């Protein structure tokens, strides 16, 4: 398979780690949340990676920056959904600790990358 350059980006690689970790975590949610909260978490996590990839294909840094901003928003959406899942006692904080740390790292790297693109 062809190697696209966006795959070399650290934020892309972190987003793939988040997708794998989310897949593991959402299996712990109750079945009644399968099509609501679990699906929202899954889609928001995919959105992070997809915005990075789509932004890479844009012609300008400014355009790419808009997609990175979308990825930042999606990262915060995943974090919020996980906090809600904990608040509803579907998950425990310790169960999402690694994912929370990964998302925090991804969030700050995306912010830094966005700053670079929007100079």
PAKE-512405 format. One record per residue (C-alpha): residue in one letter; x negated, y negated, z negated. Coordinates in steps of 0.25 Angstrom, whole numbers, padded with zeros to 4 digits, always signed. Layout:
BEGIN
AXYZ ...
# end
This chain:
BEGIN
X+0000+0000+0000 X-0005-0014+0003 X-0011-0022-0008 X-0004-0036-0009 X-0012-0046-0016 X-0002-0050-0026 X-0004-0036-0032 X-0018-0041-0037 X-0011-0052-0046 X-0012-0049-0061 X+0002-0054-0062 X+0007-0044-0052 X+0000-0033-0059 X+0006-0037-0073 X+0020-0038-0067 X+0018-0023-0062 X+0014-0019-0076 X+0026-0027-0082 X+0035-0019-0072 X+0030-0006-0077 X+0031-0010-0091 X+0046-0015-0089 X+0049-0002-0082 X+0045+0005-0095 X+0052-0004-0105 X+0065-0005-0098 X+0067+0010-0099 X+0069+0007-0114 X+0081-0002-0112 X+0095+0004-0115 X+0102+0009-0103 X+0113-0002-0103 X+0102-0012-0100 X+0097-0004-0088 X+0104-0013-0078 X+0103-0026-0086 X+0091-0029-0094 X+0082-0018-0089 X+0085-0022-0075 X+0082-0037-0078 X+0069-0033-0084 X+0065-0025-0072 X+0069-0035-0062 X+0062-0046-0069 X+0049-0038-0070 X+0050-0035-0056 X+0052-0049-0053 X+0039-0053-0059 X+0031-0044-0049 X+0039-0047-0037 X+0038-0062-0039 X+0023-0061-0040 X+0023-0053-0027 X+0032-0062-0020 X+0025-0074-0024 X+0012-0069-0019 X+0018-0069-0005 X+0022-0083-0005 X+0013-0093+0003 X+0010-0103-0008 X+0005-0103-0022 X+0017-0112-0026 X+0027-0101-0020 X+0019-0090-0027 X+0020-0098-0040 X+0035-0098-0039 X+0036-0083-0039 X+0026-0082-0051 X+0035-0092-0058 X+0047-0082-0055 X+0038-0070-0060 X+0036-0078-0073 X+0051-0080-0075 X+0053-0065-0072 X+0042-0062-0083 X+0049-0070-0093 X+0062-0063-0089 X+0056-0050-0092 X+0051-0055-0105 X+0065-0060-0109 X+0072-0047-0105 X+0062-0039-0114 X+0065-0049-0125 X+0080-0047-0123 X+0078-0032-0123 X+0071-0033-0136 X+0081-0042-0142 X+0092-0032-0139 X+0084-0021-0145 X+0082-0014-0132 X+0067-0015-0133 X+0058-0017-0144 X+0047-0028-0144 X+0036-0017-0145 X+0041-0010-0133 X+0040-0022-0124 X+0027-0027-0130 X+0018-0023-0119 X+0027-0028-0108 X+0029-0041-0116 X+0014-0043-0116 X+0013-0040-0102 X+0024-0049-0098 X+0017-0060-0106 X+0004-0058-0099 X+0011-0058-0086 X+0019-0071-0089 X+0006-0079-0093 X-0001-0074-0080 X+0010-0078-0072 X+0011-0091-0078 X-0004-0093-0076 X-0003-0088-0061 X+0009-0098-0059 X+0001-0110-0064 X-0010-0106-0054 X+0000-0105-0043 X+0007-0118-0046 X-0006-0127-0047 
# end
